[in-house]
Amino acid sequence: MQDKDDFSLPVIAVIGVIGAVLAFAIIVTLQAWFHAGEEQEIRLEAVVAAQEELGQIVAAQQNQLHGYRVVDREKNVVAIPIDRAMDLIAREWASGTTRPVATRP
């Protein structure tokens, strides 16, 4: 009969191997989880940066469409808001004082 102080070497070895396998599995799972989260964060940052850039581009385009600005000071060329330009052209065409001309893009 064995005393309680005696340890069974095969049982200890099996418990050690199972513990090592579990520790390895936990470490690999945590690393995979971390890397997946890191990649998701990188993609999210890229999307946010793209959205901010897109917002700036749209704002600049809106300013060009709806604002007054000097295009060429030497030639006295200015830009007016698109709504105002369409109104002026519609009035000129309605009054017959102008006719459509080809413009460069």
C-alpha positions as a Markdown table, in Angstrom:
| # | Residue | x | y | z |
|---|---|---|---|---|
| 1 | Met | 0.0 | 0.0 | 0.0 |
| 2 | Gln | 1.3 | 3.5 | -0.9 |
| 3 | Asp | 1.4 | 6.3 | 1.6 |
| 4 | Lys | -0.2 | 9.6 | 0.8 |
| 5 | Asp | 3.2 | 11.2 | 0.5 |
| 6 | Asp | 4.1 | 8.9 | -2.4 |
| 7 | Phe | 3.5 | 10.5 | -5.8 |
| 8 | Ser | 2.8 | 8.5 | -9.0 |
| 9 | Leu | 5.2 | 9.6 | -11.7 |
| 10 | Pro | 3.0 | 8.6 | -14.6 |
| 11 | Val | 0.1 | 10.6 | -13.2 |
| 12 | Ile | 2.3 | 13.6 | -12.7 |
| 13 | Ala | 3.7 | 13.3 | -16.2 |
| 14 | Val | 0.2 | 13.1 | -17.7 |
| 15 | Ile | -0.9 | 16.1 | -15.7 |
| 16 | Gly | 2.2 | 18.0 | -16.8 |
| 17 | Val | 1.7 | 17.2 | -20.5 |
| 18 | Ile | -2.0 | 18.1 | -20.4 |
| 19 | Gly | -1.1 | 21.4 | -18.6 |
| 20 | Ala | 1.6 | 22.2 | -21.1 |
| 21 | Val | -0.7 | 21.5 | -24.0 |
| 22 | Leu | -3.5 | 23.6 | -22.5 |
| 23 | Ala | -1.1 | 26.5 | -21.8 |
| 24 | Phe | 0.2 | 26.3 | -25.4 |
| 25 | Ala | -3.3 | 26.3 | -26.7 |
| 26 | Ile | -4.3 | 29.2 | -24.6 |
| 27 | Ile | -1.3 | 31.2 | -25.7 |
| 28 | Val | -1.8 | 30.5 | -29.4 |
| 29 | Thr | -5.5 | 31.4 | -29.1 |
| 30 | Leu | -4.8 | 34.7 | -27.3 |
| 31 | Gln | -2.1 | 35.6 | -29.9 |
| 32 | Ala | -4.6 | 34.9 | -32.7 |
| 33 | Trp | -7.3 | 37.0 | -31.0 |
| 34 | Phe | -4.8 | 39.8 | -30.4 |
| 35 | His | -3.6 | 39.9 | -34.0 |
| 36 | Ala | -7.2 | 39.7 | -35.3 |
| 37 | Gly | -8.1 | 42.7 | -33.1 |
| 38 | Glu | -5.0 | 44.6 | -34.2 |
| 39 | Glu | -5.8 | 44.0 | -37.9 |
| 40 | Gln | -9.4 | 45.2 | -37.3 |
| 41 | Glu | -8.1 | 48.3 | -35.6 |
| 42 | Ile | -5.7 | 49.0 | -38.5 |
| 43 | Arg | -8.6 | 48.6 | -41.0 |
| 44 | Leu | -10.8 | 50.9 | -38.9 |
| 45 | Glu | -8.1 | 53.6 | -38.8 |
| 46 | Ala | -7.8 | 53.4 | -42.6 |
| 47 | Val | -11.5 | 53.7 | -43.0 |
| 48 | Val | -11.7 | 56.7 | -40.6 |
| 49 | Ala | -8.8 | 58.4 | -42.4 |
| 50 | Ala | -10.4 | 57.8 | -45.8 |
| 51 | Gln | -13.8 | 59.2 | -44.5 |
| 52 | Glu | -12.1 | 62.3 | -43.1 |
| 53 | Glu | -10.2 | 62.9 | -46.4 |
| 54 | Leu | -13.4 | 62.3 | -48.3 |
| 55 | Gly | -15.2 | 64.8 | -46.1 |
| 56 | Gln | -12.5 | 67.4 | -46.8 |
| 57 | Ile | -12.8 | 66.8 | -50.5 |
| 58 | Val | -16.5 | 67.1 | -50.5 |
| 59 | Ala | -16.3 | 70.3 | -48.4 |
| 60 | Ala | -13.8 | 71.8 | -50.9 |
| 61 | Gln | -16.1 | 70.9 | -53.8 |
| 62 | Gln | -19.1 | 72.4 | -52.1 |
| 63 | Asn | -17.1 | 75.6 | -51.5 |
| 64 | Gln | -16.2 | 75.7 | -55.1 |
| 65 | Leu | -19.8 | 75.1 | -56.2 |
| 66 | His | -21.5 | 77.5 | -53.8 |
| 67 | Gly | -19.0 | 80.2 | -53.1 |
| 68 | Tyr | -17.5 | 83.2 | -54.8 |
| 69 | Arg | -13.8 | 83.1 | -55.7 |
| 70 | Val | -11.3 | 84.7 | -58.0 |
| 71 | Val | -10.2 | 82.3 | -60.7 |
| 72 | Asp | -7.7 | 84.5 | -62.6 |
| 73 | Arg | -7.0 | 88.0 | -61.3 |
| 74 | Glu | -5.1 | 89.1 | -64.4 |
| 75 | Lys | -7.9 | 88.2 | -66.7 |
| 76 | Asn | -10.6 | 89.4 | -64.3 |
| 77 | Val | -12.2 | 85.9 | -64.1 |
| 78 | Val | -14.3 | 85.1 | -61.1 |
| 79 | Ala | -16.4 | 82.1 | -60.1 |
| 80 | Ile | -19.9 | 82.6 | -58.8 |
| 81 | Pro | -22.2 | 80.1 | -57.0 |
| 82 | Ile | -23.7 | 77.5 | -59.3 |
| 83 | Asp | -27.2 | 78.4 | -58.3 |
| 84 | Arg | -26.6 | 82.0 | -59.2 |
| 85 | Ala | -24.9 | 81.1 | -62.5 |
| 86 | Met | -27.8 | 78.8 | -63.5 |
| 87 | Asp | -30.3 | 81.6 | -62.7 |
| 88 | Leu | -28.4 | 84.2 | -64.7 |
| 89 | Ile | -28.1 | 81.8 | -67.7 |
| 90 | Ala | -31.8 | 80.9 | -67.6 |
| 91 | Arg | -32.7 | 84.6 | -67.5 |
| 92 | Glu | -30.4 | 85.4 | -70.5 |
| 93 | Trp | -31.8 | 82.5 | -72.5 |
| 94 | Ala | -35.4 | 83.4 | -71.6 |
| 95 | Ser | -34.8 | 87.0 | -72.7 |
| 96 | Gly | -33.1 | 85.9 | -75.9 |
| 97 | Thr | -30.0 | 88.1 | -75.2 |
| 98 | Thr | -27.7 | 85.1 | -75.4 |
| 99 | Arg | -27.4 | 81.8 | -77.1 |
| 100 | Pro | -25.7 | 78.6 | -76.1 |
| 101 | Val | -22.0 | 78.3 | -76.9 |
| 102 | Ala | -19.6 | 75.5 | -76.6 |
| 103 | Thr | -17.4 | 75.7 | -73.5 |
| 104 | Arg | -14.2 | 73.9 | -72.6 |
| 105 | Pro | -14.4 | 71.5 | -69.8 |
